[in-house]
Amino acid sequence: MQNPLYEFKESSSNSGTNYNMRKKQEELDNEEAGIKVLDGIEEKDEKIEVDKIKEDIKKDKKDETILTSLDDYIKTAAYLGTKVITPTMRKYVYRRRLDGLAILNTNIVDKKLKEAIDFICQFAPQEWTLVCKREAGWRAAKMFSELTGVRLFTKKYPAGIITNTCLPTFFETKMMMVCDPWLDKNALNDAKIVQIPVVGICDTNNNTNNIDVVIISNNKSNKSLGLIFWLLSREYMKAHKIKKALPSLEDFAGETLILEEPKKKRKAKEEAKELKSEEEKIEEKMKQISKETEEGV
């Protein structure tokens, strides 16, 4: 019969050996993974830290707008939607304002607009058609048409003009762009019949099911539509080497654009102004009382 004490000593010795072997293996594994173990604290290798910083910088750059500054999107209210949000537009909404209006994610607005412009630039001016029934977009759409030579329909689109070959005004087009899928539904329906791609400016109340290339933006305002057509004109003229002077963003919008301060700052300034006015009134009154006292003496 074996001595129990001997068994204990043997097992203790084995466990110590196993522990040392495990520790050595962990150190080897850590060295392979690029991690140093010092006093029980793991420190990442310098190379790993540099790579992480580079990734963070790239991530920050991805969050920046591509086509124009964030201020332009804010000044033109291109990021503001409606109180109605359709299921197909819900993924583009960042949050709601206190008054119920939806706020679009500005980075996605910029990204989707860039993708749409890249797609549109593939077509020559005579190969596609622009339709804008909404009055707020007439000025900007007409300026774009005059600069580029793209066929434009405002006010009313004659239904069947690209589907009925018997019409004297019949013509063929390879692509259609609409400013509002709901108002421009006749043009959208014709485009689907002849099976051509459709680019659509969609607000939060629009359905994007029949739109092939979506531009998400406020399509109710002359300012936001002005921004879209200004950027489209700039990039389209570059792509097709159209040498014309590009009017300013304010010309496309039809009004002066002002970057409004946040409500909190504006309210604080107004309160400070009112307080200063009250102090001036009190000071003026004190001067008057002092003057009257001196005259009485």
JOVEN-V264419 format. One record per backbone hydrogen bond with DSSP energy under -1.0 kcal/mol. CO is the residue of the C=O (numbers start at 0). NH is the residue of the N-H. E is the energy in kcal/mol with one decimal. If there is no record, write none. Layout:
[[CO	NH	E] [CO	NH	E]]
//
This chain:
[[2	6	-1.7] [3	7	-2.0] [4	8	-2.3] [5	9	-2.5] [6	10	-2.5] [7	11	-2.5] [8	12	-2.2] [9	13	-2.3] [10	14	-2.6] [11	15	-2.1] [12	16	-2.1] [13	17	-2.9] [14	18	-2.4] [15	19	-2.2] [16	20	-2.4] [17	21	-2.7] [18	22	-2.7] [19	23	-2.4] [20	24	-2.3] [21	25	-2.5] [22	26	-2.1] [23	27	-2.0] [24	28	-2.5] [25	29	-2.6] [26	30	-2.2] [27	31	-2.0] [28	32	-1.9] [29	34	-3.1] [33	44	-1.4] [35	42	-2.1] [37	40	-2.1] [40	37	-2.1] [42	35	-1.9] [44	48	-1.7] [45	49	-2.2] [46	50	-2.3] [47	51	-2.0] [48	52	-2.2] [49	53	-2.3] [50	54	-2.1] [51	55	-2.1] [52	56	-2.2] [53	57	-2.4] [54	58	-2.2] [55	59	-2.3] [56	60	-2.1] [57	61	-1.7] [60	63	-1.2] [69	73	-1.8] [70	74	-3.2] [71	75	-1.7] [72	77	-1.6] [76	79	-1.2] [77	217	-1.2] [78	103	-3.5] [81	101	-1.8] [85	88	-1.1] [88	91	-1.5] [89	92	-1.3] [91	104	-2.3] [94	102	-3.1] [96	99	-1.7] [100	96	-3.1] [101	80	-3.3] [102	93	-3.2] [102	94	-1.2] [104	108	-2.2] [105	109	-2.4] [106	110	-2.2] [107	111	-3.0] [108	112	-1.9] [109	113	-2.1] [110	114	-2.1] [111	115	-2.2] [112	116	-2.5] [113	117	-2.3] [114	118	-1.7] [115	119	-2.7] [116	120	-2.3] [118	121	-1.3] [119	122	-2.0] [123	126	-1.9] [126	173	-2.9] [128	176	-2.5] [129	152	-2.3] [130	178	-1.4] [133	136	-1.6] [134	137	-1.4] [136	140	-2.6] [137	141	-2.7] [138	142	-2.1] [139	143	-2.3] [140	144	-2.5] [141	145	-2.6] [142	146	-1.9] [143	147	-2.2] [144	148	-2.8] [150	129	-2.7] [152	131	-2.9] [153	155	-2.5] [157	160	-1.6] [159	163	-2.8] [160	170	-1.6] [163	166	-1.2] [166	169	-1.6] [174	128	-2.2] [175	198	-2.8] [176	130	-2.8] [177	200	-2.0] [179	183	-2.9] [181	184	-1.1] [183	187	-2.0] [184	188	-2.8] [185	189	-2.2] [186	190	-2.2] [187	191	-1.8] [188	192	-1.8] [189	193	-2.1] [190	195	-2.3] [196	175	-2.1] [197	211	-1.4] [197	212	-2.1] [198	177	-2.6] [199	214	-3.0] [201	216	-2.0] [202	205	-1.8] [203	85	-2.7] [207	210	-1.5] [212	199	-2.2] [214	201	-3.4] [220	224	-2.1] [221	225	-1.6] [222	226	-2.0] [223	227	-2.0] [224	228	-2.4] [225	229	-2.0] [226	230	-2.5] [227	231	-2.5] [228	232	-2.4] [229	233	-2.3] [230	234	-2.4] [231	235	-2.6] [232	236	-2.5] [233	237	-1.4] [234	238	-2.3] [235	239	-2.1] [236	241	-2.3] [241	243	-1.4] [247	251	-1.6] [248	252	-2.4] [249	253	-2.2] [257	259	-1.1] [261	265	-2.4] [262	266	-2.7] [263	267	-2.2] [264	268	-2.2] [265	269	-2.1] [266	270	-2.4] [267	271	-2.2] [268	272	-2.4] [269	273	-2.4] [270	274	-2.3] [271	275	-2.2] [272	276	-2.1] [273	277	-2.2] [274	278	-2.3] [275	279	-2.2] [276	280	-1.9] [277	281	-2.2] [278	282	-2.4] [279	283	-2.3] [280	284	-2.2] [281	285	-2.3] [282	286	-2.0] [283	287	-1.9] [284	288	-2.3] [285	289	-2.4] [286	290	-2.3] [287	291	-2.4] [288	292	-2.2] [289	293	-2.1] [290	294	-2.2] [291	295	-1.9] [292	296	-1.6]]
//
